[in-house]
Amino acid sequence: MTLRLPVFAAPMFLVSGPDLVIAACKAGVVGSFPTPNCRSIDQLDGWMTRIRAEIGDAPWCANLVTHSTNARLPEDLALIAKHQPPFVVTALGSPKPAIDTVHAYGGKVIADVTSVKLARKAVEAGADGLACICAGAGGHTGTLSPFAFVSAVRSFFDGIVIVGGGISDGAGIAGAIAAGADYVYIGTSF
């Protein structure tokens, strides 16, 4: 995968959609969106169809709520299998429900985590990566310093690490990469 920058346009609830994902991918970063931004399964299918048609081989990401309150999870997973986003970030629950589906087509499952305890649980569940949500991140904001969090995670995990929270420019990207992250989430700037 060739990216201009090691950046994921953060999956922002009610903000990220196909226009943002496509523009991000065409600009050389990973575009992402939360699947709940689509109010119906048909809309989700339409978004994913459009994204795949317009970005070619560029990497993109679907953010999937795996919590038991997501009554649409089986249908969302069926569309994940159909459209095969290279990255699936799981949120608000274990990554386990997505692993078999995503691994079947060669994709990577990354779990949103807000603590070292949750990071360990996600690794034990089989996640390929961790999205370390730190102080300054949107949505279900974490409280940890990105530097401390990444350092703690790297003491037991050598998979993909994305870090998010208060990163909005090249200096923030460089700092996160120097601290041990592979990628960063940037939200507000997008």
C-alpha positions in Angstrom: 0.0 0.0 0.0 1.4 3.4 -1.0 0.3 6.4 1.0 1.5 10.0 0.8 1.2 10.2 4.5 0.7 7.6 7.3 -2.7 9.1 8.0 -6.3 7.8 8.4 -9.0 10.4 8.0 -10.7 9.6 11.3 -14.1 7.9 11.1 -16.2 10.8 12.4 -19.8 10.1 13.4 -22.3 12.0 11.3 -19.4 13.7 9.4 -17.5 11.1 7.4 -19.2 9.9 4.3 -18.3 8.8 0.8 -17.3 12.2 -0.4 -14.7 12.5 2.4 -13.5 8.9 2.1 -13.0 9.3 -1.7 -11.2 12.7 -1.4 -8.9 11.4 1.4 -8.0 8.3 -0.6 -7.3 10.3 -3.7 -5.1 12.6 -1.6 -3.0 9.7 -0.5 -4.3 8.9 3.0 -6.7 6.2 4.2 -10.3 7.4 4.1 -12.7 6.0 6.6 -16.3 6.3 7.8 -18.4 4.7 10.6 -21.0 2.3 9.2 -23.7 3.8 11.5 -23.5 7.0 9.4 -25.6 5.1 7.0 -29.2 4.9 8.3 -30.1 1.8 6.3 -28.3 -1.3 5.0 -29.2 -0.2 1.4 -27.5 3.1 1.9 -24.4 1.4 3.3 -24.2 -0.9 0.3 -24.5 2.2 -2.0 -21.8 4.1 -0.1 -19.4 1.2 -0.3 -20.2 0.5 -4.0 -19.4 4.2 -4.8 -16.2 4.3 -2.7 -14.8 1.2 -4.4 -15.8 2.4 -7.9 -14.1 5.8 -7.4 -10.9 5.0 -5.5 -9.5 2.1 -7.5 -6.9 0.2 -5.4 -6.4 2.9 -2.8 -6.8 1.6 0.8 -9.9 2.6 2.7 -11.5 1.7 6.0 -14.9 0.9 7.4 -15.5 1.6 11.1 -17.8 -1.1 12.4 -19.7 -1.0 15.8 -19.4 -4.5 17.2 -21.3 -3.8 20.5 -24.3 -6.0 21.1 -26.6 -3.0 20.6 -25.8 -2.9 16.9 -28.8 -5.0 15.7 -27.5 -4.5 12.1 -24.1 -6.2 12.8 -24.7 -9.4 10.7 -25.9 -7.3 7.7 -23.0 -4.9 8.1 -20.5 -7.8 8.2 -22.1 -9.2 5.0 -21.4 -5.9 3.2 -17.9 -5.9 4.6 -17.4 -9.3 3.0 -18.9 -8.1 -0.2 -16.9 -4.8 -0.6 -13.7 -5.9 1.2 -12.3 -2.7 2.8 -8.6 -3.4 3.4 -9.0 -2.1 7.0 -12.0 -2.6 9.4 -11.8 -0.7 12.6 -14.0 -2.1 15.3 -15.6 0.2 17.9 -17.4 -0.1 21.2 -16.9 -3.8 21.5 -14.6 -6.7 20.9 -13.0 -7.1 17.5 -13.8 -10.8 17.5 -17.1 -10.6 15.5 -15.3 -9.1 12.5 -12.1 -11.2 12.5 -13.2 -14.3 10.5 -15.1 -12.2 7.9 -12.3 -9.7 7.3 -9.4 -12.2 7.4 -11.3 -14.4 4.9 -10.6 -11.8 2.2 -7.1 -10.7 3.5 -8.2 -7.5 5.3 -6.9 -6.2 8.6 -9.0 -5.8 11.8 -8.0 -2.9 14.0 -9.7 -2.4 17.4 -10.4 1.0 18.9 -9.1 1.0 22.4 -8.9 3.6 25.1 -6.8 1.8 27.7 -4.0 -0.6 28.0 -6.4 -3.2 29.5 -8.7 -2.9 26.4 -5.6 -3.1 24.2 -4.5 -6.4 25.7 -8.1 -7.8 25.4 -8.2 -6.8 21.7 -4.8 -8.4 21.0 -6.0 -11.6 22.8 -9.1 -11.6 20.7 -7.0 -11.6 17.5 -6.9 -8.0 16.3 -4.3 -7.2 13.7 -4.0 -3.7 15.0 -5.0 -1.2 17.7 -6.4 2.3 17.2 -5.2 4.0 20.4 -7.8 6.7 21.1 -6.1 9.3 23.3 -6.8 12.6 25.0 -8.1 15.1 22.5 -9.8 12.5 20.2 -13.4 12.9 19.2 -16.2 10.5 19.8 -15.5 8.2 22.7 -12.5 10.2 23.7 -9.7 8.6 25.6 -7.8 10.1 28.5 -4.2 8.9 28.0 -1.3 10.7 26.5 -0.6 9.4 23.0 3.1 9.0 23.8 2.5 7.0 27.0 -0.2 4.9 25.4 1.8 4.0 22.3 4.9 3.2 24.5 2.8 0.9 26.8 1.2 -0.9 23.8 4.5 -1.4 22.1 5.8 -3.2 25.2 3.6 -6.2 24.3 2.3 -5.7 20.7 4.2 -5.4 17.4 1.1 -5.2 15.1 -0.4 -2.1 13.5 -0.8 0.9 15.8 -2.9 3.9 14.9 -2.9 6.8 17.4 -5.5 9.5 17.5 -6.1 12.6 19.6 -5.1 16.2 19.0 -3.0 15.4 15.9 -3.6 18.0 13.2 -0.4 18.7 11.3 3.0 17.3 10.2 4.6 17.8 13.6 2.0 15.7 15.3 2.3 13.0 12.7 6.1 13.0 13.1 5.8 12.9 16.9 3.4 10.0 16.8 5.5 8.0 14.4 8.6 8.7 16.5 6.8 7.4 19.5 6.1 4.1 17.8 2.8 4.5 15.9 2.4 3.3 12.3 -0.4 5.6 11.4 -2.3 8.5 12.9 -6.0 9.5 13.0 -6.7 13.1 12.0 -10.3 14.2 12.4 -10.9 17.9 12.8 -8.6 19.0 10.0 -10.8 16.9 7.6 
